[in-house]
Amino acid sequence: MAGEIDGTMKGANAWGQAVAAVAVVGALGVGLWAFGETSTSHGDLPPATCSGGEPEKASRHVSGAQLCEALNRPDLAELLGTPEQKAKTAGGSGGSVELAGGKKIPTPSARVEFETYTVTLSATYDRLPVAGSATLLGDSAQQRKVLGRPAVLYSHRTISIRFRLDGSDSSSGPGVPARTVTVAQDAKDGGGSYDVSLWRSDGVVPDDAVLLGVAERVLPTVPGWAAEK
């Protein structure tokens, strides 16, 4: 019996990887989580609730649990255009990217999976601005404004990992196309970002209007959004 996981190739943030190659490790942080096996038939089961621990107290950074609570909203399926679907899995995770010299950049993240769509939300607490980053993300990257803050919209691919439950015969390769919007954590673009990523199980490229609609509804509910400088 084998399983398969799709994880986004997008790291803590792509221009961070241009500064420190070690940040590529963050590419596994958003998508490769141990949610366990799920059935393709959910019947009358209720939507999945967030797992991944409680928010950290007295922290200047949002936690994976808080990101999951913001992302796993009751109307998320409707925002995705699939109102009849229920969340199969939902979870939040801490995490960090370690740079040369031992400095760690917090990269908490959350993921909600439906039958058609998987959505992720992550935060990166670095000192890198979002404005101008489109030049580092390929020709198709587009500089935008989202909710009045600098943003960039671009494409990438997930990583598909196949494995047997006994741990043998694992393999990885390109997954499905994904779209991501990265938004500055503050209007002045003083460093740090939020990333919302979206991909479809059928391999169809997600619609940008759907992605931006999700980002515009979810991001203002992230703790500290309105209070940031």
DAHURA-V837848 format. One record per pair of residues at least 24 apart in sequence whose C-alpha atoms are under 10 Angstrom apart, sorted by the first residue. I is the first residue (numbers start at 0). GAP is how many residues later the second one is. Records with the same first field share a line. If there is no record, write none. Layout:
# DAHURA-V837848
I: GAP ; GAP
This chain:
# DAHURA-V837848
0: 162 ; 163 ; 164 ; 165
1: 160 ; 161 ; 162 ; 163 ; 164 ; 165 ; 166 ; 167 ; 168
2: 33 ; 34 ; 158 ; 159 ; 160 ; 161 ; 162 ; 167
3: 33 ; 156 ; 157 ; 158 ; 159 ; 160 ; 166 ; 167 ; 168
4: 26 ; 27 ; 28 ; 29 ; 30 ; 153 ; 154 ; 155 ; 156 ; 157 ; 158 ; 167 ; 170
5: 25 ; 26 ; 27 ; 112 ; 151 ; 152 ; 153 ; 154 ; 155 ; 156 ; 166 ; 167 ; 168 ; 169 ; 170 ; 193 ; 195
6: 24 ; 25 ; 26 ; 111 ; 113 ; 150 ; 151 ; 152 ; 153 ; 154 ; 167 ; 168 ; 169 ; 192
7: 24 ; 112 ; 148 ; 149 ; 150 ; 151 ; 152 ; 166 ; 167 ; 168 ; 169 ; 170 ; 171 ; 172 ; 189 ; 190 ; 191
8: 147 ; 148 ; 149 ; 150 ; 151 ; 165 ; 166 ; 169
9: 145 ; 146 ; 147 ; 148 ; 149 ; 168 ; 169 ; 170 ; 185 ; 187
10: 86 ; 96 ; 111 ; 113 ; 184
11: 83 ; 84 ; 85 ; 93 ; 94 ; 95 ; 96 ; 97 ; 110 ; 111 ; 112 ; 113 ; 114 ; 180 ; 181 ; 182 ; 183
12: 94 ; 109 ; 110 ; 111 ; 112 ; 113 ; 115 ; 117 ; 120 ; 124 ; 169 ; 179 ; 180 ; 181 ; 182
13: 119 ; 120 ; 122 ; 123 ; 168
14: 113 ; 114 ; 115 ; 117 ; 118 ; 119 ; 120 ; 121 ; 122
15: 81 ; 83 ; 108 ; 110 ; 111 ; 112 ; 113 ; 117 ; 120
16: 82 ; 119
17: 118 ; 119
18: 80 ; 109
19: 77 ; 78 ; 79 ; 80
20: 78 ; 79
21: 75 ; 76 ; 77 ; 78
22: 73 ; 74 ; 75 ; 76 ; 77 ; 82
23: 73
24: 71 ; 72 ; 73
25: 69 ; 70 ; 71 ; 72 ; 81
26: 70 ; 131 ; 132
27: 130 ; 131
28: 64 ; 65 ; 66 ; 67 ; 68 ; 78 ; 79 ; 80 ; 81 ; 93
29: 62 ; 63 ; 64 ; 65 ; 77 ; 78 ; 79 ; 80 ; 81 ; 90 ; 91 ; 92 ; 167
30: 78 ; 79 ; 80 ; 87 ; 88 ; 89 ; 127 ; 128
31: 79 ; 127 ; 128 ; 129
32: 58 ; 59 ; 60 ; 77 ; 78
33: 57
34: 53 ; 54 ; 55 ; 56
35: 53
36: 52
37: 50 ; 51
38: 49
39: 48 ; 74 ; 75
40: 47 ; 74
41: 43 ; 44 ; 45 ; 46 ; 73
42: 43
43: 42
44: 41 ; 42 ; 43
45: 40 ; 41 ; 42
46: 25 ; 27 ; 38 ; 39 ; 40 ; 41 ; 42 ; 43 ; 67
47: 24 ; 38 ; 39 ; 40 ; 41 ; 42 ; 43 ; 64 ; 65 ; 66
48: 24 ; 38 ; 39 ; 40 ; 41 ; 42 ; 63
49: 39 ; 40 ; 41 ; 42 ; 60 ; 61 ; 62
50: 38 ; 39 ; 40 ; 41 ; 42 ; 59
51: 38 ; 39 ; 40 ; 41 ; 42 ; 58
52: 38 ; 39 ; 40 ; 41
53: 38
54: 37 ; 39
55: 38
59: 164
60: 45 ; 46 ; 47 ; 62 ; 63 ; 64 ; 162 ; 163
61: 32 ; 44 ; 45 ; 46 ; 47 ; 60 ; 61 ; 62 ; 63 ; 160 ; 161 ; 162 ; 163
62: 29 ; 30 ; 31 ; 32 ; 43 ; 44 ; 45 ; 46 ; 47 ; 59 ; 60 ; 159 ; 160
63: 27 ; 28 ; 29 ; 30 ; 31 ; 43 ; 44 ; 45 ; 46 ; 47 ; 57 ; 58 ; 59
64: 25 ; 26 ; 27 ; 28 ; 29 ; 43 ; 44 ; 45
65: 25 ; 26 ; 27 ; 42 ; 43 ; 44 ; 155 ; 156 ; 157
66: 24 ; 25 ; 26 ; 41 ; 42 ; 43 ; 44 ; 53 ; 54 ; 55 ; 56 ; 151 ; 152 ; 154 ; 155 ; 156
67: 24 ; 25 ; 40 ; 41 ; 42 ; 43 ; 44 ; 52 ; 53 ; 54 ; 154
68: 41 ; 149 ; 152 ; 153 ; 154
69: 40 ; 51 ; 147 ; 148 ; 149 ; 150 ; 151 ; 152 ; 153
70: 39 ; 40 ; 41 ; 48 ; 49 ; 50 ; 51 ; 125 ; 143 ; 144 ; 146 ; 147 ; 148 ; 150 ; 151
71: 38 ; 39 ; 40 ; 41 ; 47 ; 48 ; 146
72: 39 ; 144 ; 145 ; 148
74: 139 ; 142
75: 36 ; 38 ; 43 ; 138 ; 141 ; 142
76: 36 ; 37 ; 39 ; 40 ; 137
77: 136
78: 131 ; 132 ; 133 ; 134 ; 135 ; 136 ; 138
79: 34 ; 36 ; 37 ; 38 ; 39 ; 118 ; 126 ; 127 ; 129 ; 130 ; 131 ; 133 ; 134
80: 35 ; 36 ; 129
81: 32 ; 33 ; 34 ; 35
84: 29 ; 30 ; 31 ; 32
85: 27 ; 28 ; 29
86: 25 ; 26 ; 27 ; 28 ; 29 ; 30 ; 31
87: 24 ; 25 ; 26 ; 27 ; 30
88: 24 ; 25 ; 26 ; 29
89: 24 ; 28 ; 29 ; 30
90: 29
91: 28 ; 29 ; 30
92: 29
93: 28
94: 29
95: 28 ; 29
96: 27 ; 28 ; 29
104: 87
106: 86 ; 87
107: 86
108: 85 ; 86 ; 87
109: 86
110: 85 ; 86 ; 87
112: 85 ; 86 ; 87 ; 88
113: 86 ; 87
114: 85 ; 86 ; 87
115: 83 ; 84 ; 85 ; 86 ; 87 ; 88
116: 81 ; 82 ; 83 ; 84 ; 85 ; 86 ; 89
117: 60 ; 79 ; 80 ; 81 ; 82 ; 83
118: 59 ; 61 ; 77 ; 78 ; 79 ; 80 ; 81 ; 92 ; 95
119: 60 ; 75 ; 76 ; 77 ; 78 ; 79
120: 59 ; 60 ; 61 ; 73 ; 74 ; 75 ; 76 ; 77 ; 94 ; 97 ; 98 ; 101
121: 60 ; 71 ; 72 ; 73 ; 74 ; 75
122: 59 ; 60 ; 61 ; 62 ; 69 ; 70 ; 71 ; 72 ; 73
123: 60 ; 61 ; 67 ; 68 ; 69 ; 70 ; 71
124: 60 ; 66 ; 67 ; 68 ; 69
125: 64 ; 65 ; 66 ; 67
126: 62 ; 63 ; 64 ; 65 ; 66
127: 56 ; 61 ; 62 ; 63 ; 64 ; 65
128: 54 ; 55 ; 56 ; 57 ; 59 ; 60 ; 61 ; 62 ; 63 ; 64
129: 52 ; 53 ; 54 ; 55 ; 59 ; 60 ; 61 ; 62 ; 63 ; 64
130: 52 ; 53 ; 57 ; 58 ; 59 ; 60
132: 49
140: 39 ; 40
141: 39
142: 38 ; 39
143: 37 ; 38 ; 39
144: 38 ; 39 ; 42
145: 35 ; 36 ; 37 ; 38 ; 41 ; 66 ; 69 ; 70 ; 73
146: 36 ; 37 ; 40 ; 65 ; 68 ; 69 ; 70 ; 72 ; 73
147: 35 ; 36 ; 38 ; 39 ; 40
148: 34 ; 35 ; 36 ; 37 ; 38 ; 39 ; 40
149: 32 ; 33 ; 34 ; 35 ; 36 ; 37 ; 38 ; 39 ; 43
150: 30 ; 31 ; 32 ; 33 ; 34 ; 38 ; 42 ; 43 ; 44
151: 28 ; 29 ; 30 ; 31 ; 32 ; 43
152: 26 ; 27 ; 28 ; 29 ; 30 ; 42 ; 43 ; 44 ; 55 ; 58 ; 59
153: 24 ; 25 ; 26 ; 27 ; 28 ; 43 ; 54
154: 24 ; 25 ; 26 ; 42 ; 43 ; 50 ; 51
155: 24 ; 41 ; 43
156: 42
157: 40 ; 41
174: 24 ; 26 ; 28
175: 24 ; 25 ; 26 ; 27 ; 28 ; 29
176: 24 ; 25 ; 26 ; 27 ; 28 ; 29
177: 25 ; 26 ; 27 ; 28 ; 29
178: 26 ; 27 ; 28 ; 29 ; 32 ; 33
179: 26 ; 28 ; 31 ; 32 ; 35
180: 27 ; 30 ; 31 ; 34
181: 33
182: 32 ; 36
184: 34 ; 39 ; 40 ; 41 ; 43 ; 44
185: 39 ; 40 ; 41 ; 42 ; 43
186: 41 ; 42
187: 40 ; 41
188: 40
189: 39
193: 25 ; 28
194: 24
